[in-house]
Amino acid sequence: MVDAGGGRDTDAIFRAMAEEGLDERQLRVLLLTHCHADHAAGAAAIRERTGCAVAISEKSAHLLENGTEIDVRLDLAKAMRIHPPDLVWANCPVDIRLSDGQLLDILGITVEVYDVAGHSEDSCCFVMVVDGRKCLFAGDVIQYGGVIGLLNYPGSTLEGYRRDLPKLRGLGIEALLPAHSLFTLRNGQHHIDSAIERLKSHIVPPTVGQKVFF
């Protein structure tokens, strides 16, 4: 599983799995793209229910395990109305600390880890081949249309994007699977490379919240 939600909808996640014929008892690893609450606050409940291993960047593992709502800036996100006021931060043990370039073997699937700061300091993207299709699970780093996840929010920087997004150039990604917005199952690399090219110019790529036509 990639990302855990905010913990307010965990039962709905498991209902959706059941509807797709997936047995929650077979869940082995939960990969977290970053430590923002809407992606990571549900990890504790999922780990407790399934016994799965939880993996997150070594940069933010301490926050998932021991951080407070203030440490993970959930208080600020609530004040900015990014998240609802009843979203609760839940600490969770970390079983796997991820680093850039790491390779994981999960049930016979090789998962490549890419550190791509920009949306957050600890953002990771995961590349794997699923049913013959090369997939990028992008978290909030990059979306359909070359949209980047740059926010007016602590830790979200254009400098991080300039430095790290080029790591994703030329990977031959077919399926671009962001945490928000549209999926695309074909030509995903085109969307990624579009943002990389924009970062080389004086024009910032489109960012979340802007209307994009691609």
C-alpha positions in Angstrom: 0.0 0.0 0.0 1.2 3.5 -0.8 0.2 6.2 1.8 -2.3 5.8 4.6 -4.7 8.7 4.5 -5.3 10.9 7.5 -6.8 8.3 9.8 -10.4 9.6 9.4 -11.2 7.1 6.6 -9.3 4.0 7.5 -12.4 1.8 7.5 -13.3 3.1 4.1 -9.9 2.1 2.8 -10.4 -1.5 4.0 -13.9 -1.6 2.6 -12.5 -0.5 -0.8 -9.9 -3.2 -0.6 -12.5 -5.9 0.1 -14.6 -4.7 -2.8 -11.6 -5.2 -5.0 -11.1 -8.7 -3.7 -8.0 -7.8 -1.7 -7.3 -9.6 1.6 -6.1 -7.1 4.2 -4.3 -9.9 6.0 -1.9 -10.1 3.0 -0.8 -6.5 3.4 2.9 -6.6 4.1 4.4 -3.1 3.6 3.0 0.4 3.8 5.1 2.9 1.9 4.6 6.5 2.9 5.6 9.2 0.5 6.0 11.9 3.1 5.0 12.9 6.7 2.1 15.3 6.0 -0.9 14.3 8.0 -3.2 13.4 5.1 -0.7 10.8 4.0 0.7 9.5 7.2 -1.7 10.0 10.1 -3.5 6.8 9.3 -0.4 4.7 9.4 -0.7 3.6 13.0 -4.3 2.3 12.6 -3.3 0.3 9.4 -0.2 -1.1 11.0 -2.1 -2.1 14.1 -4.9 -3.8 12.1 -2.7 -5.7 9.6 0.7 -6.0 11.2 2.4 -4.6 8.1 5.8 -2.9 8.1 5.7 0.9 7.8 8.4 2.6 5.6 9.1 6.3 5.4 12.1 8.6 4.7 14.9 8.5 7.2 14.5 12.3 7.2 11.1 12.2 8.9 10.9 8.8 10.6 11.4 10.5 14.0 8.4 12.7 13.4 6.2 9.7 12.6 7.3 7.9 15.7 7.5 10.7 18.2 6.4 14.0 16.6 3.6 16.2 17.9 0.9 18.0 15.9 3.0 21.1 16.2 6.2 19.2 15.1 4.5 17.9 11.9 2.9 21.4 11.3 -0.6 20.0 11.4 -1.6 22.9 13.6 -0.5 25.3 10.9 -2.3 23.2 8.2 -5.5 23.4 10.2 -5.1 27.2 10.6 -4.6 27.5 6.8 -7.7 25.2 6.2 -5.6 22.6 4.4 -6.9 20.0 6.8 -10.2 19.8 8.8 -10.0 20.8 12.5 -10.8 17.2 13.7 -7.9 15.6 12.0 -5.7 14.0 14.7 -2.0 13.2 14.4 -1.2 9.6 15.5 2.4 8.4 16.1 3.4 5.1 14.5 6.5 2.9 14.8 8.7 2.9 11.7 10.0 -0.4 10.5 11.9 0.7 7.4 13.8 3.9 7.0 14.1 4.9 3.3 17.0 6.6 1.6 17.6 7.9 -1.9 18.5 5.2 -4.4 17.4 2.4 -2.0 16.0 -0.8 -3.6 13.3 -2.8 -1.8 12.1 -6.3 -2.7 8.4 -6.4 -1.8 6.7 -9.7 -2.7 8.9 -10.1 -5.7 8.5 -6.5 -6.9 11.5 -4.2 -6.9 10.7 -0.8 -5.6 13.2 2.1 -6.3 13.2 4.9 -3.9 13.8 8.5 -5.1 14.2 11.4 -2.7 12.5 14.4 -4.3 12.3 17.4 -2.0 10.2 20.3 -3.1 6.7 19.6 -1.9 8.3 18.7 1.5 11.7 18.1 2.8 11.1 14.3 3.1 9.1 13.5 -0.1 9.9 10.1 -1.7 8.7 8.8 -5.0 8.5 5.0 -5.7 9.1 3.4 -9.0 8.1 -0.2 -9.7 6.9 -2.4 -12.6 3.4 -3.7 -12.0 1.8 -6.0 -14.6 4.5 -5.0 -17.1 3.8 -1.3 -16.7 6.5 1.0 -15.2 4.8 3.1 -12.5 5.7 6.1 -10.5 3.9 6.6 -7.2 4.5 10.3 -6.9 2.9 11.4 -3.7 2.5 15.1 -3.9 5.7 15.7 -5.9 4.3 15.8 -9.4 0.9 15.5 -11.0 -0.8 15.1 -14.4 0.0 18.1 -16.6 3.4 18.6 -15.1 1.9 20.2 -12.0 4.2 20.4 -9.1 3.2 20.4 -5.4 4.8 23.7 -4.4 2.9 25.2 -1.5 3.1 28.4 0.5 4.0 26.2 3.4 7.1 25.4 5.5 9.5 23.0 3.8 8.0 23.4 0.4 10.6 25.0 -1.8 11.4 25.6 -5.5 15.0 25.0 -4.7 14.2 21.4 -3.7 12.4 20.9 -7.0 15.3 22.3 -9.0 17.7 20.0 -7.3 15.8 16.8 -7.1 13.1 16.6 -9.8 15.6 15.9 -12.5 16.3 12.5 -10.8 13.0 11.4 -12.5 14.1 12.4 -16.0 14.1 9.6 -18.6 12.9 6.8 -16.5 10.4 5.6 -19.1 7.4 6.0 -16.7 4.1 4.9 -18.2 1.8 5.2 -15.3 2.0 8.4 -13.3 0.1 7.9 -10.0 0.0 11.0 -7.8 -1.7 11.1 -4.5 -4.1 13.8 -5.7 -5.6 14.7 -9.0 -5.7 12.5 -12.1 -3.9 9.3 -12.8 -2.5 8.6 -16.3 -1.6 5.1 -17.4 0.2 6.2 -20.6 3.0 8.6 -21.3 3.5 9.5 -17.7 7.1 10.5 -18.4 5.9 13.3 -20.7 4.2 15.0 -17.7 7.3 14.7 -15.5 9.7 15.9 -18.2 7.5 18.9 -18.9 7.9 20.1 -15.4 11.7 19.5 -15.5 12.0 21.5 -18.6 10.0 24.4 -17.1 12.4 24.4 -14.1 15.2 25.1 -16.5 13.5 28.3 -17.7 12.4 31.5 -16.1 8.8 30.2 -15.9 7.7 28.2 -12.8 5.8 25.0 -13.7 2.1 25.1 -12.9 1.5 24.4 -9.2 -1.4 22.8 -7.3 -4.5 25.0 -7.2 -4.0 26.3 -10.8 -6.1 25.3 -13.7 -4.0 23.3 -16.2 -4.6 22.3 -19.8 -2.2 19.7 -21.1 
